[in-house]
């Protein structure tokens, strides 16, 4: 089952790469850009992908996500601000086809940040201001 909205340029490239490399039995691409600031008609910056493939068999979740991210490296570097992934094997999908909501986007810079200096280490680290 392949579901997709009207595909823009970025979504079309992503669809081609995922379907060619993973031969999914279920694939859905959802452009969620309209839920985020700075939206304009045709914007392609925030996506959710639902990919169900035998290629994920035996792979832990982190490796599934790394696999998808590697396939979409160009799009992630140039076009995509946020990518929400649901990656399951056909057996997992059959047992539970629930799709969680995508996390809220903070817009990259909407969370205040401060620099915290560790005593004696000389190293700075960035932390979220409380």
N, CA, C and O atoms as a GROMACS GRO file, in nm:
protein
  520
    1UNK      N    1   0.084  -0.116   0.000
    1UNK     CA    2   0.000   0.000   0.000
    1UNK      C    3   0.089   0.123   0.000
    1UNK      O    4   0.171   0.141   0.090
    2UNK      N    5   0.073   0.206  -0.099
    2UNK     CA    6   0.151   0.329  -0.108
    2UNK      C    7   0.054   0.445  -0.104
    2UNK      O    8  -0.034   0.456  -0.189
    3UNK      N    9   0.072   0.532  -0.006
    3UNK     CA   10  -0.015   0.647   0.008
    3UNK      C   11   0.072   0.771   0.006
    3UNK      O   12   0.179   0.773   0.066
    4UNK      N   13   0.028   0.873  -0.063
    4UNK     CA   14   0.099   0.999  -0.060
    4UNK      C   15   0.006   1.111  -0.102
    4UNK      O   16  -0.091   1.090  -0.174
    5UNK      N   17   0.038   1.229  -0.055
    5UNK     CA   18  -0.036   1.346  -0.095
    5UNK      C   19   0.016   1.386  -0.233
    5UNK      O   20   0.100   1.316  -0.291
    6UNK      N   21  -0.034   1.496  -0.285
    6UNK     CA   22   0.024   1.553  -0.406
    6UNK      C   23   0.172   1.576  -0.377
    6UNK      O   24   0.205   1.649  -0.284
    7UNK      N   25   0.259   1.515  -0.453
    7UNK     CA   26   0.401   1.521  -0.421
    7UNK      C   27   0.469   1.642  -0.483
    7UNK      O   28   0.454   1.671  -0.601
    8UNK      N   29   0.544   1.712  -0.399
    8UNK     CA   30   0.631   1.819  -0.446
    8UNK      C   31   0.764   1.759  -0.488
    8UNK      O   32   0.782   1.637  -0.486
    9UNK      N   33   0.856   1.843  -0.527
    9UNK     CA   34   0.987   1.800  -0.576
    9UNK      C   35   1.064   1.718  -0.471
    9UNK      O   36   1.117   1.612  -0.503
   10UNK      N   37   1.070   1.768  -0.348
   10UNK     CA   38   1.144   1.699  -0.243
   10UNK      C   39   1.078   1.566  -0.209
   10UNK      O   40   1.146   1.463  -0.200
   11UNK      N   41   0.946   1.567  -0.189
   11UNK     CA   42   0.874   1.444  -0.155
   11UNK      C   43   0.886   1.340  -0.266
   11UNK      O   44   0.895   1.220  -0.238
   12UNK      N   45   0.887   1.384  -0.389
   12UNK     CA   46   0.901   1.290  -0.500
   12UNK      C   47   1.038   1.223  -0.499
   12UNK      O   48   1.048   1.102  -0.519
   13UNK      N   49   1.143   1.300  -0.475
   13UNK     CA   50   1.279   1.242  -0.467
   13UNK      C   51   1.288   1.143  -0.351
   13UNK      O   52   1.346   1.036  -0.365
   14UNK      N   53   1.230   1.181  -0.236
   14UNK     CA   54   1.233   1.092  -0.120
   14UNK      C   55   1.159   0.963  -0.150
   14UNK      O   56   1.207   0.854  -0.118
   15UNK      N   57   1.043   0.973  -0.212
   15UNK     CA   58   0.964   0.855  -0.247
   15UNK      C   59   1.041   0.762  -0.339
   15UNK      O   60   1.043   0.641  -0.317
   16UNK      N   61   1.105   0.818  -0.440
   16UNK     CA   62   1.182   0.737  -0.534
   16UNK      C   63   1.295   0.662  -0.463
   16UNK      O   64   1.316   0.543  -0.488
   17UNK      N   65   1.368   0.731  -0.376
   17UNK     CA   66   1.481   0.669  -0.307
   17UNK      C   67   1.437   0.558  -0.212
   17UNK      O   68   1.496   0.451  -0.209
   18UNK      N   69   1.332   0.585  -0.135
   18UNK     CA   70   1.284   0.487  -0.038
   18UNK      C   71   1.226   0.364  -0.108
   18UNK      O   72   1.257   0.251  -0.072
   19UNK      N   73   1.142   0.386  -0.208
   19UNK     CA   74   1.078   0.272  -0.275
   19UNK      C   75   1.180   0.188  -0.352
   19UNK      O   76   1.168   0.066  -0.357
   20UNK      N   77   1.277   0.252  -0.412
   20UNK     CA   78   1.380   0.179  -0.487
   20UNK      C   79   1.469   0.096  -0.395
   20UNK      O   80   1.501  -0.019  -0.426
   21UNK      N   81   1.508   0.152  -0.282
   21UNK     CA   82   1.603   0.085  -0.194
   21UNK      C   83   1.540  -0.012  -0.094
   21UNK      O   84   1.601  -0.112  -0.059
   22UNK      N   85   1.418   0.018  -0.048
   22UNK     CA   86   1.359  -0.062   0.059
   22UNK      C   87   1.239  -0.146   0.017
   22UNK      O   88   1.192  -0.228   0.096
   23UNK      N   89   1.189  -0.128  -0.104
   23UNK     CA   90   1.073  -0.204  -0.153
   23UNK      C   91   0.965  -0.218  -0.045
   23UNK      O   92   0.927  -0.330  -0.010
   24UNK      N   93   0.915  -0.106   0.007
   24UNK     CA   94   0.820  -0.116   0.118
   24UNK      C   95   0.686  -0.177   0.076
   24UNK      O   96   0.640  -0.159  -0.036
   25UNK      N   97   0.626  -0.250   0.171
   25UNK     CA   98   0.492  -0.303   0.148
   25UNK      C   99   0.389  -0.198   0.188
   25UNK      O  100   0.275  -0.200   0.141
   26UNK      N  101   0.429  -0.108   0.276
   26UNK     CA  102   0.348   0.008   0.312
   26UNK      C  103   0.441   0.128   0.309
   26UNK      O  104   0.550   0.125   0.368
   27UNK      N  105   0.399   0.232   0.243
   27UNK     CA  106   0.477   0.356   0.241
   27UNK      C  107   0.381   0.474   0.236
   27UNK      O  108   0.292   0.480   0.152
   28UNK      N  109   0.402   0.566   0.327
   28UNK     CA  110   0.323   0.688   0.327
   28UNK      C  111   0.416   0.804   0.358
   28UNK      O  112   0.496   0.797   0.451
   29UNK      N  113   0.406   0.909   0.280
   29UNK     CA  114   0.482   1.030   0.304
   29UNK      C  115   0.382   1.142   0.331
   29UNK      O  116   0.291   1.166   0.253
   30UNK      N  117   0.401   1.209   0.443
   30UNK     CA  118   0.310   1.315   0.484
   30UNK      C  119   0.389   1.444   0.501
   30UNK      O  120   0.481   1.451   0.582
   31UNK      N  121   0.353   1.544   0.423
   31UNK     CA  122   0.416   1.674   0.435
   31UNK      C  123   0.347   1.748   0.550
   31UNK      O  124   0.231   1.786   0.539
   32UNK      N  125   0.420   1.768   0.658
   32UNK     CA  126   0.366   1.835   0.776
   32UNK      C  127   0.412   1.980   0.787
   32UNK      O  128   0.401   2.041   0.894
   33UNK      N  129   0.463   2.034   0.681
   33UNK     CA  130   0.517   2.170   0.682
   33UNK      C  131   0.412   2.274   0.720
   33UNK      O  132   0.445   2.377   0.778
   34UNK      N  133   0.286   2.247   0.688
   34UNK     CA  134   0.180   2.343   0.718
   34UNK      C  135   0.154   2.359   0.868
   34UNK      O  136   0.083   2.451   0.908
   35UNK      N  137   0.210   2.272   0.949
   35UNK     CA  138   0.190   2.279   1.094
   35UNK      C  139   0.297   2.364   1.162
   35UNK      O  140   0.300   2.373   1.285
   36UNK      N  141   0.383   2.426   1.084
   36UNK     CA  142   0.499   2.495   1.141
   36UNK      C  143   0.510   2.638   1.089
   36UNK      O  144   0.457   2.671   0.983
   37UNK      N  145   0.579   2.721   1.165
   37UNK     CA  146   0.595   2.862   1.132
   37UNK      C  147   0.659   2.882   0.995
   37UNK      O  148   0.735   2.799   0.947
   38UNK      N  149   0.626   2.994   0.935
   38UNK     CA  150   0.683   3.029   0.805
   38UNK      C  151   0.627   2.948   0.690
   38UNK      O  152   0.686   2.943   0.582
   39UNK      N  153   0.511   2.884   0.712
   39UNK     CA  154   0.454   2.801   0.607
   39UNK      C  155   0.404   2.885   0.491
   39UNK      O  156   0.346   2.992   0.509
   40UNK      N  157   0.426   2.835   0.372
   40UNK     CA  158   0.368   2.891   0.250
   40UNK      C  159   0.330   2.773   0.162
   40UNK      O  160   0.387   2.665   0.174
   41UNK      N  161   0.235   2.794   0.073
   41UNK     CA  162   0.187   2.689  -0.018
   41UNK      C  163   0.305   2.625  -0.092
   41UNK      O  164   0.385   2.695  -0.154
   42UNK      N  165   0.315   2.494  -0.083
   42UNK     CA  166   0.421   2.421  -0.153
   42UNK      C  167   0.548   2.400  -0.072
   42UNK      O  168   0.642   2.338  -0.122
   43UNK      N  169   0.553   2.451   0.051
   43UNK     CA  170   0.672   2.434   0.134
   43UNK      C  171   0.694   2.286   0.165
   43UNK      O  172   0.598   2.213   0.192
   44UNK      N  173   0.819   2.243   0.162
   44UNK     CA  174   0.855   2.104   0.189
   44UNK      C  175   0.973   2.102   0.285
   44UNK      O  176   1.088   2.089   0.244
   45UNK      N  177   0.944   2.115   0.413
   45UNK     CA  178   1.051   2.119   0.512
   45UNK      C  179   1.032   2.020   0.628
   45UNK      O  180   1.129   1.982   0.693
   46UNK      N  181   0.908   1.979   0.652
   46UNK     CA  182   0.876   1.890   0.764
   46UNK      C  183   0.797   1.770   0.710
   46UNK      O  184   0.692   1.788   0.648
   47UNK      N  185   0.847   1.650   0.734
   47UNK     CA  186   0.782   1.530   0.681
   47UNK      C  187   0.770   1.421   0.786
   47UNK      O  188   0.849   1.414   0.880
   48UNK      N  189   0.671   1.338   0.768
   48UNK     CA  190   0.658   1.212   0.841
   48UNK      C  191   0.659   1.102   0.735
   48UNK      O  192   0.586   1.110   0.636
   49UNK      N  193   0.741   1.000   0.757
   49UNK     CA  194   0.746   0.884   0.668
   49UNK      C  195   0.704   0.761   0.745
   49UNK      O  196   0.751   0.736   0.856
   50UNK      N  197   0.616   0.684   0.686
   50UNK     CA  198   0.578   0.554   0.738
   50UNK      C  199   0.630   0.452   0.638
   50UNK      O  200   0.585   0.448   0.523
   51UNK      N  201   0.725   0.371   0.682
   51UNK     CA  202   0.789   0.274   0.594
   51UNK      C  203   0.782   0.137   0.658
   51UNK      O  204   0.834   0.116   0.768
   52UNK      N  205   0.719   0.043   0.590
   52UNK     CA  206   0.710  -0.095   0.636
   52UNK      C  207   0.782  -0.180   0.532
   52UNK      O  208   0.741  -0.187   0.416
   53UNK      N  209   0.890  -0.245   0.576
   53UNK     CA  210   0.973  -0.318   0.480
   53UNK      C  211   1.040  -0.438   0.545
   53UNK      O  212   1.075  -0.435   0.663
   54UNK      N  213   1.057  -0.544   0.467
   54UNK     CA  214   1.133  -0.662   0.511
   54UNK      C  215   1.279  -0.626   0.536
   54UNK      O  216   1.347  -0.693   0.613
   55UNK      N  217   1.326  -0.520   0.472
   55UNK     CA  218   1.466  -0.477   0.488
   55UNK      C  219   1.497  -0.440   0.633
   55UNK      O  220   1.614  -0.436   0.671
   56UNK      N  221   1.395  -0.413   0.714
   56UNK     CA  222   1.415  -0.376   0.854
   56UNK      C  223   1.425  -0.498   0.946
   56UNK      O  224   1.456  -0.484   1.064
   57UNK      N  225   1.399  -0.616   0.894
   57UNK     CA  226   1.404  -0.738   0.976
   57UNK      C  227   1.543  -0.753   1.037
   57UNK      O  228   1.644  -0.746   0.968
   58UNK      N  229   1.544  -0.775   1.168
   58UNK     CA  230   1.670  -0.796   1.239
   58UNK      C  231   1.744  -0.668   1.275
   58UNK      O  232   1.848  -0.674   1.342
   59UNK      N  233   1.694  -0.553   1.232
   59UNK     CA  234   1.761  -0.427   1.263
   59UNK      C  235   1.692  -0.357   1.380
   59UNK      O  236   1.569  -0.347   1.382
   60UNK      N  237   1.769  -0.310   1.478
   60UNK     CA  238   1.708  -0.231   1.584
   60UNK      C  239   1.660  -0.096   1.527
   60UNK      O  240   1.702  -0.055   1.419
   61UNK      N  241   1.573  -0.030   1.601
   61UNK     CA  242   1.513   0.094   1.555
   61UNK      C  243   1.616   0.197   1.512
   61UNK      O  244   1.599   0.261   1.408
   62UNK      N  245   1.722   0.215   1.588
   62UNK     CA  246   1.823   0.316   1.555
   62UNK      C  247   1.889   0.287   1.419
   62UNK      O  248   1.918   0.380   1.343
   63UNK      N  249   1.912   0.160   1.388
   63UNK     CA  250   1.973   0.126   1.259
   63UNK      C  251   1.874   0.145   1.144
   63UNK      O  252   1.914   0.178   1.033
   64UNK      N  253   1.746   0.124   1.170
   64UNK     CA  254   1.644   0.150   1.068
   64UNK      C  255   1.642   0.298   1.035
   64UNK      O  256   1.639   0.337   0.918
   65UNK      N  257   1.644   0.380   1.138
   65UNK     CA  258   1.642   0.524   1.117
   65UNK      C  259   1.770   0.571   1.047
   65UNK      O  260   1.765   0.657   0.959
   66UNK      N  261   1.883   0.516   1.087
   66UNK     CA  262   2.009   0.552   1.020
   66UNK      C  263   2.006   0.513   0.873
   66UNK      O  264   2.058   0.585   0.788
   67UNK      N  265   1.947   0.398   0.844
   67UNK     CA  266   1.936   0.353   0.705
   67UNK      C  267   1.853   0.452   0.623
   67UNK      O  268   1.894   0.494   0.515
   68UNK      N  269   1.737   0.489   0.674
   68UNK     CA  270   1.652   0.586   0.603
   68UNK      C  271   1.723   0.720   0.591
   68UNK      O  272   1.722   0.782   0.485
   69UNK      N  273   1.785   0.765   0.700
   69UNK     CA  274   1.858   0.893   0.696
   69UNK      C  275   1.971   0.891   0.593
   69UNK      O  276   1.995   0.991   0.526
   70UNK      N  277   2.040   0.778   0.581
   70UNK     CA  278   2.148   0.770   0.482
   70UNK      C  279   2.094   0.776   0.340
   70UNK      O  280   2.157   0.835   0.251
   71UNK      N  281   1.977   0.715   0.317
   71UNK     CA  282   1.916   0.722   0.184
   71UNK      C  283   1.873   0.864   0.149
   71UNK      O  284   1.872   0.902   0.032
   72UNK      N  285   1.838   0.941   0.252
   72UNK     CA  286   1.787   1.077   0.230
   72UNK      C  287   1.889   1.184   0.272
   72UNK      O  288   1.851   1.296   0.302
   73UNK      N  289   2.017   1.149   0.273
   73UNK     CA  290   2.121   1.241   0.319
   73UNK      C  291   2.118   1.375   0.245
   73UNK      O  292   2.130   1.480   0.307
   74UNK      N  293   2.102   1.371   0.116
   74UNK     CA  294   2.100   1.495   0.036
   74UNK      C  295   1.982   1.584   0.075
   74UNK      O  296   1.998   1.705   0.093
   75UNK      N  297   1.865   1.523   0.087
   75UNK     CA  298   1.745   1.600   0.123
   75UNK      C  299   1.755   1.656   0.265
   75UNK      O  300   1.713   1.768   0.291
   76UNK      N  301   1.811   1.576   0.357
   76UNK     CA  302   1.828   1.623   0.494
   76UNK      C  303   1.926   1.739   0.503
   76UNK      O  304   1.909   1.830   0.584
   77UNK      N  305   2.027   1.735   0.419
   77UNK     CA  306   2.128   1.842   0.420
   77UNK      C  307   2.077   1.970   0.353
   77UNK      O  308   2.116   2.080   0.392
   78UNK      N  309   1.991   1.956   0.254
   78UNK     CA  310   1.953   2.072   0.173
   78UNK      C  311   1.811   2.123   0.194
   78UNK      O  312   1.787   2.243   0.186
   79UNK      N  313   1.717   2.034   0.222
   79UNK     CA  314   1.576   2.072   0.216
   79UNK      C  315   1.496   2.050   0.344
   79UNK      O  316   1.408   2.130   0.377
   80UNK      N  317   1.525   1.944   0.416
   80UNK     CA  318   1.439   1.900   0.525
   80UNK      C  319   1.486   1.956   0.659
   80UNK      O  320   1.603   1.944   0.695
   81UNK      N  321   1.393   2.018   0.730
   81UNK     CA  322   1.422   2.069   0.865
   81UNK      C  323   1.388   1.963   0.970
   81UNK      O  324   1.458   1.952   1.071
   82UNK      N  325   1.281   1.885   0.946
   82UNK     CA  326   1.238   1.785   1.044
   82UNK      C  327   1.184   1.662   0.972
   82UNK      O  328   1.111   1.673   0.874
   83UNK      N  329   1.222   1.545   1.022
   83UNK     CA  330   1.178   1.419   0.964
   83UNK      C  331   1.136   1.326   1.076
   83UNK      O  332   1.218   1.288   1.160
   84UNK      N  333   1.010   1.289   1.077
   84UNK     CA  334   0.955   1.194   1.174
   84UNK      C  335   0.942   1.059   1.104
   84UNK      O  336   0.885   1.050   0.996
   85UNK      N  337   0.996   0.954   1.167
   85UNK     CA  338   0.999   0.822   1.103
   85UNK      C  339   0.922   0.718   1.181
   85UNK      O  340   0.932   0.710   1.304
   86UNK      N  341   0.845   0.637   1.109
   86UNK     CA  342   0.785   0.515   1.162
   86UNK      C  343   0.839   0.404   1.072
   86UNK      O  344   0.805   0.398   0.954
   87UNK      N  345   0.923   0.318   1.128
   87UNK     CA  346   0.988   0.212   1.050
   87UNK      C  347   0.957   0.078   1.115
   87UNK      O  348   0.998   0.051   1.228
   88UNK      N  349   0.886  -0.007   1.043
   88UNK     CA  350   0.844  -0.136   1.097
   88UNK      C  351   0.864  -0.247   0.995
   88UNK      O  352   0.870  -0.223   0.874
   89UNK      N  353   0.873  -0.368   1.046
   89UNK     CA  354   0.869  -0.485   0.959
   89UNK      C  355   0.722  -0.514   0.930
   89UNK      O  356   0.634  -0.465   1.001
   90UNK      N  357   0.694  -0.593   0.826
   90UNK     CA  358   0.553  -0.629   0.799
   90UNK      C  359   0.486  -0.696   0.919
   90UNK      O  360   0.367  -0.673   0.944
   91UNK      N  361   0.559  -0.778   0.993
   91UNK     CA  362   0.502  -0.846   1.110
   91UNK      C  363   0.466  -0.745   1.219
   91UNK      O  364   0.360  -0.756   1.282
   92UNK      N  365   0.553  -0.649   1.242
   92UNK     CA  366   0.526  -0.546   1.342
   92UNK      C  367   0.406  -0.461   1.301
   92UNK      O  368   0.323  -0.425   1.385
   93UNK      N  369   0.397  -0.429   1.174
   93UNK     CA  370   0.287  -0.348   1.123
   93UNK      C  371   0.154  -0.422   1.138
   93UNK      O  372   0.052  -0.363   1.174
   94UNK      N  373   0.157  -0.552   1.109
   94UNK     CA  374   0.036  -0.632   1.122
   94UNK      C  375  -0.010  -0.637   1.268
   94UNK      O  376  -0.130  -0.633   1.296
   95UNK      N  377   0.084  -0.645   1.360
   95UNK     CA  378   0.051  -0.651   1.502
   95UNK      C  379   0.007  -0.516   1.557
   95UNK      O  380  -0.075  -0.510   1.649
   96UNK      N  381   0.062  -0.407   1.502
   96UNK     CA  382   0.030  -0.273   1.552
   96UNK      C  383   0.058  -0.169   1.444
   96UNK      O  384   0.173  -0.132   1.421
   97UNK      N  385  -0.047  -0.123   1.379
   97UNK     CA  386  -0.029  -0.023   1.273
   97UNK      C  387  -0.055   0.119   1.322
   97UNK      O  388  -0.078   0.210   1.242
   98UNK      N  389  -0.052   0.138   1.453
   98UNK     CA  390  -0.070   0.272   1.509
   98UNK      C  391   0.049   0.359   1.472
   98UNK      O  392   0.164   0.315   1.473
   99UNK      N  393   0.020   0.484   1.438
   99UNK     CA  394   0.123   0.580   1.402
   99UNK      C  395   0.119   0.694   1.502
   99UNK      O  396   0.019   0.764   1.512
  100UNK      N  397   0.228   0.712   1.578
  100UNK     CA  398   0.228   0.820   1.678
  100UNK      C  399   0.230   0.958   1.612
  100UNK      O  400   0.273   0.973   1.498
  101UNK      N  401   0.182   1.057   1.686
  101UNK     CA  402   0.188   1.195   1.639
  101UNK      C  403   0.333   1.238   1.629
  101UNK      O  404   0.418   1.193   1.705
  102UNK      N  405   0.360   1.327   1.534
  102UNK     CA  406   0.494   1.383   1.523
  102UNK      C  407   0.517   1.478   1.640
  102UNK      O  408   0.424   1.544   1.686
  103UNK      N  409   0.642   1.486   1.687
  103UNK     CA  410   0.670   1.580   1.795
  103UNK      C  411   0.654   1.724   1.748
  103UNK      O  412   0.666   1.753   1.629
  104UNK      N  413   0.626   1.813   1.841
  104UNK     CA  414   0.613   1.955   1.808
  104UNK      C  415   0.748   2.009   1.765
  104UNK      O  416   0.852   1.970   1.818
  105UNK      N  417   0.746   2.096   1.668
  105UNK     CA  418   0.869   2.159   1.619
  105UNK      C  419   0.891   2.289   1.696
  105UNK      O  420   0.799   2.369   1.712
  106UNK      N  421   1.013   2.309   1.743
  106UNK     CA  422   1.046   2.430   1.814
  106UNK      C  423   1.110   2.534   1.722
  106UNK      O  424   1.154   2.639   1.769
  107UNK      N  425   1.115   2.506   1.594
  107UNK     CA  426   1.166   2.605   1.499
  107UNK      C  427   1.316   2.623   1.500
  107UNK      O  428   1.366   2.718   1.440
  108UNK      N  429   1.388   2.537   1.565
  108UNK     CA  430   1.535   2.543   1.562
  108UNK      C  431   1.594   2.640   1.660
  108UNK      O  432   1.700   2.611   1.717
  109UNK      N  433   1.531   2.756   1.684
  109UNK     CA  434   1.592   2.855   1.771
  109UNK      C  435   1.494   2.909   1.875
  109UNK      O  436   1.523   3.010   1.939
  110UNK      N  437   1.381   2.845   1.892
  110UNK     CA  438   1.281   2.897   1.984
  110UNK      C  439   1.304   2.852   2.128
  110UNK      O  440   1.234   2.899   2.218
  111UNK      N  441   1.400   2.763   2.153
  111UNK     CA  442   1.431   2.722   2.288
  111UNK      C  443   1.551   2.804   2.335
  111UNK      O  444   1.657   2.797   2.272
  112UNK      N  445   1.537   2.882   2.442
  112UNK     CA  446   1.650   2.963   2.488
  112UNK      C  447   1.767   2.873   2.527
  112UNK      O  448   1.747   2.768   2.588
  113UNK      N  449   1.886   2.914   2.494
  113UNK     CA  450   2.005   2.837   2.525
  113UNK      C  451   2.102   2.925   2.603
  113UNK      O  452   2.104   3.047   2.587
  114UNK      N  453   2.180   2.863   2.687
  114UNK     CA  454   2.282   2.933   2.762
  114UNK      C  455   2.408   2.848   2.762
  114UNK      O  456   2.401   2.726   2.744
  115UNK      N  457   2.522   2.910   2.781
  115UNK     CA  458   2.648   2.837   2.787
  115UNK      C  459   2.679   2.810   2.934
  115UNK      O  460   2.676   2.902   3.016
  116UNK      N  461   2.709   2.685   2.966
  116UNK     CA  462   2.740   2.644   3.102
  116UNK      C  463   2.887   2.606   3.106
  116UNK      O  464   2.931   2.522   3.027
  117UNK      N  465   2.962   2.666   3.195
  117UNK     CA  466   3.105   2.635   3.207
  117UNK      C  467   3.122   2.538   3.323
  117UNK      O  468   3.082   2.565   3.436
  118UNK      N  469   3.184   2.424   3.293
  118UNK     CA  470   3.209   2.325   3.397
  118UNK      C  471   3.331   2.368   3.478
  118UNK      O  472   3.434   2.405   3.420
  119UNK      N  473   3.321   2.363   3.608
  119UNK     CA  474   3.432   2.400   3.695
  119UNK      C  475   3.552   2.311   3.671
  119UNK      O  476   3.542   2.189   3.674
  120UNK      N  477   3.667   2.373   3.648
  120UNK     CA  478   3.792   2.300   3.638
  120UNK      C  479   3.815   2.226   3.508
  120UNK      O  480   3.928   2.184   3.482
  121UNK      N  481   3.712   2.209   3.423
  121UNK     CA  482   3.731   2.129   3.301
  121UNK      C  483   3.781   2.213   3.185
  121UNK      O  484   3.849   2.163   3.095
  122UNK      N  485   3.746   2.344   3.187
  122UNK     CA  486   3.782   2.429   3.075
  122UNK      C  487   3.696   2.404   2.953
  122UNK      O  488   3.717   2.467   2.849
  123UNK      N  489   3.598   2.314   2.962
  123UNK     CA  490   3.512   2.282   2.850
  123UNK      C  491   3.378   2.351   2.866
  123UNK      O  492   3.321   2.352   2.975
  124UNK      N  493   3.328   2.409   2.757
  124UNK     CA  494   3.195   2.468   2.757
  124UNK      C  495   3.098   2.368   2.699
  124UNK      O  496   3.134   2.288   2.613
  125UNK      N  497   2.974   2.370   2.747
  125UNK     CA  498   2.870   2.287   2.689
  125UNK      C  499   2.743   2.372   2.681
  125UNK      O  500   2.722   2.461   2.764
  126UNK      N  501   2.661   2.343   2.585
  126UNK     CA  502   2.537   2.418   2.570
  126UNK      C  503   2.427   2.341   2.638
  126UNK      O  504   2.415   2.219   2.623
  127UNK      N  505   2.346   2.412   2.713
  127UNK     CA  506   2.235   2.349   2.783
  127UNK      C  507   2.110   2.433   2.766
  127UNK      O  508   2.116   2.550   2.730
  128UNK      N  509   1.999   2.373   2.792
  128UNK     CA  510   1.872   2.444   2.783
  128UNK      C  511   1.851   2.520   2.911
  128UNK      O  512   1.865   2.465   3.020
  129UNK      N  513   1.819   2.647   2.899
  129UNK     CA  514   1.795   2.731   3.015
  129UNK      C  515   1.667   2.688   3.086
  129UNK      O  516   1.566   2.661   3.021
  130UNK      N  517   1.672   2.682   3.216
  130UNK     CA  518   1.556   2.640   3.296
  130UNK      C  519   1.473   2.759   3.335
  130UNK      O  520   1.371   2.744   3.402
   0.00000   0.00000   0.00000
